[in-house]
């Protein structure tokens, strides 16, 4: 029944059960529900009725299967997102395994919405590390992603300073030839020059 029934029928049946029974049922049968995540109504129904432990499994499956297509769903549930640091890490992992054109949706549109000044230290560290990795690229599109992460009102001046220092060391490497493709990185250094002044 749960493998083929419409979301309306599943919702009606689950609506007759006590909340705790529904949550336990979803937990015990999460594979059946996550196998149907491409059905938006089933996805919404499952997520809304699941316990936090089951919700993280749903999110993992959504990111894994839908790639950049996960942006809409995660935006919808971002206020009720379990284990935000783990979700952000999963998004970075997925972004690195899909075409860059799709990953930009995750990097430019979703991740900045999921972080703020109150984010845990591990999220700030992850964003800082990823900003440095993207900025130390010879591809302007990658540098633009790194710039976007540094522009988020998230990182302290000290964290930004460390990223800029790391970028300067990379650009000054003896074997490095700085060209027009590094314009974004150089512009960022210039715009954040006061951060380097201690």
C-alpha positions as CSV (number, residue, x, y, z in Angstrom):
1,X,0.0,0.0,0.0
2,X,2.6,2.6,1.1
3,X,4.7,1.8,-2.0
4,X,2.0,2.7,-4.5
5,X,-0.8,4.6,-2.8
6,X,-1.3,8.4,-3.5
7,X,-0.2,10.9,-0.9
8,X,-3.8,11.6,-0.1
9,X,-4.6,8.0,0.7
10,X,-1.4,7.6,2.8
11,X,-2.2,10.8,4.6
12,X,-5.8,9.7,5.3
13,X,-4.6,6.4,6.7
14,X,-1.8,8.0,8.8
15,X,-4.3,10.6,10.1
16,X,-6.3,7.8,11.8
17,X,-3.3,6.7,13.8
18,X,-1.9,8.3,17.0
19,X,1.0,10.7,16.4
20,X,3.5,8.4,18.2
21,X,2.5,5.4,16.2
22,X,2.9,7.3,12.9
23,X,6.4,8.5,13.9
24,X,7.5,5.0,14.9
25,X,5.9,3.5,11.7
26,X,7.8,6.0,9.5
27,X,11.0,5.3,11.4
28,X,10.7,1.5,11.0
29,X,9.7,1.9,7.3
30,X,11.8,4.9,6.3
31,X,13.2,3.1,3.2
32,X,9.7,2.7,1.7
33,X,9.0,6.5,2.2
34,X,12.4,7.7,1.0
35,X,12.1,5.5,-2.1
36,X,9.3,7.8,-3.1
37,X,10.9,11.2,-2.5
38,X,10.4,12.3,-6.1
39,X,6.7,12.4,-5.3
40,X,6.6,15.9,-3.7
41,X,3.4,15.2,-1.7
42,X,4.8,12.0,-0.2
43,X,8.0,13.8,0.6
44,X,6.2,16.6,2.4
45,X,3.9,14.2,4.2
46,X,6.8,12.0,5.4
47,X,8.9,14.9,6.5
48,X,6.0,16.6,8.4
49,X,5.1,13.5,10.4
50,X,8.6,12.0,11.0
51,X,10.8,12.3,14.1
52,X,14.1,14.2,13.8
53,X,16.1,11.0,13.4
54,X,13.9,10.0,10.4
55,X,13.9,13.6,9.0
56,X,17.7,13.6,8.7
57,X,17.5,10.4,6.7
58,X,14.9,12.0,4.5
59,X,17.1,15.0,3.9
60,X,20.1,12.8,3.1
61,X,18.1,10.9,0.5
62,X,16.7,14.2,-1.0
63,X,20.2,15.6,-1.3
64,X,21.6,12.3,-2.7
65,X,18.9,11.7,-5.2
66,X,17.8,15.1,-6.3
67,X,21.2,17.0,-6.3
68,X,20.5,20.6,-7.0
69,X,16.8,19.7,-7.2
70,X,16.9,19.6,-3.4
71,X,17.1,23.4,-3.1
72,X,13.4,24.0,-3.2
73,X,12.5,21.4,-0.6
74,X,15.3,22.4,1.8
75,X,14.3,26.0,1.5
76,X,10.7,25.0,2.5
77,X,11.9,23.1,5.6
78,X,14.9,25.3,6.6
79,X,13.2,26.5,9.7
80,X,12.7,23.0,10.9
81,X,16.0,21.5,9.7
82,X,17.6,18.8,11.9
83,X,21.4,18.9,12.4
84,X,22.1,21.9,10.2
85,X,25.9,21.4,10.3
86,X,25.5,17.9,8.9
87,X,23.1,19.1,6.2
88,X,25.5,21.8,5.1
89,X,28.3,19.3,4.9
90,X,26.1,17.0,2.8
91,X,25.3,19.9,0.5
92,X,29.0,20.6,0.0
93,X,29.7,16.9,-0.7
94,X,26.9,16.8,-3.2
95,X,28.0,20.0,-4.8
96,X,31.4,18.6,-5.5
97,X,29.9,15.5,-7.2
98,X,27.5,17.2,-9.6
99,X,28.1,19.5,-12.6
100,X,29.3,22.9,-11.5
101,X,26.3,24.6,-13.2
102,X,24.0,22.7,-10.9
103,X,26.2,23.0,-7.9
104,X,26.1,26.8,-8.1
105,X,22.4,26.7,-7.1
106,X,23.5,25.0,-3.9
107,X,26.5,27.2,-3.3
108,X,25.0,30.6,-4.2
109,X,21.4,30.2,-3.3
110,X,20.9,27.6,-0.6
111,X,24.0,27.5,1.7
112,X,24.0,31.3,2.3
113,X,20.3,30.9,3.4
114,X,21.2,28.2,5.9
115,X,24.0,30.1,7.8
116,X,24.1,33.2,9.9
117,X,26.1,34.8,12.7
118,X,24.5,32.4,15.2
119,X,25.6,29.3,13.3
120,X,27.7,26.8,15.3
121,X,31.5,27.2,15.2
122,X,31.8,24.0,13.1
123,X,29.6,25.6,10.4
124,X,31.7,28.8,10.4
125,X,34.9,26.7,10.2
126,X,33.5,24.7,7.3
127,X,32.4,27.8,5.4
128,X,35.8,29.4,6.0
129,X,37.6,26.2,4.7
130,X,35.4,26.0,1.6
131,X,35.9,29.7,0.9
132,X,39.7,29.2,0.9
133,X,39.4,26.1,-1.4
134,X,37.2,27.9,-3.9
135,X,39.3,31.1,-3.9
136,X,42.5,29.2,-4.5
137,X,41.2,28.0,-7.9
138,X,42.3,29.1,-11.4
139,X,38.6,29.1,-12.4
140,X,36.7,32.4,-12.0
141,X,33.4,30.6,-11.3
142,X,35.0,28.8,-8.4
143,X,36.6,32.0,-7.1
144,X,33.1,33.6,-7.3
145,X,31.7,30.9,-5.0
146,X,34.6,31.5,-2.5
147,X,33.9,35.2,-2.6
148,X,30.2,34.6,-2.0
149,X,31.1,32.6,1.2
150,X,33.4,35.4,2.5
151,X,30.7,38.0,1.9
152,X,28.1,36.2,4.0
153,X,27.7,38.0,7.3
154,X,29.0,35.0,9.1
155,X,32.7,34.9,9.5
156,X,34.6,37.1,12.0
157,X,37.3,39.4,10.8
158,X,39.9,37.0,12.1
159,X,38.5,34.1,10.0
160,X,38.4,36.3,6.9
161,X,41.9,37.4,7.6
162,X,43.1,33.8,7.7
163,X,41.4,33.0,4.4
164,X,42.9,36.1,2.8
165,X,46.4,35.3,4.1
166,X,46.1,31.7,2.8
167,X,45.0,33.1,-0.6
168,X,47.9,35.5,-0.6
169,X,50.4,32.7,0.1
170,X,48.9,30.7,-2.7
171,X,49.0,33.6,-5.2
172,X,52.7,34.4,-4.2
173,X,53.9,30.8,-4.7
174,X,57.0,30.8,-6.9
175,X,55.4,28.6,-9.5
176,X,52.2,30.6,-9.6
177,X,51.5,32.9,-12.5
178,X,48.8,35.4,-11.7
179,X,46.7,36.3,-14.7
180,X,43.3,37.8,-15.5
181,X,41.6,34.6,-14.3
182,X,42.5,35.6,-10.8
183,X,40.6,38.9,-11.0
184,X,37.9,37.9,-8.5
185,X,40.5,36.7,-5.9
186,X,42.6,39.9,-6.3
187,X,39.5,42.1,-6.1
188,X,38.5,40.4,-3.0
189,X,41.9,40.9,-1.4
190,X,41.7,44.6,-2.3
191,X,38.1,44.9,-0.9
192,X,39.1,43.2,2.3
193,X,42.5,44.9,2.7
194,X,41.4,46.5,6.0
195,X,40.9,43.0,7.4
196,X,44.6,42.4,6.9
197,X,45.5,45.5,8.9
198,X,46.0,44.5,12.6
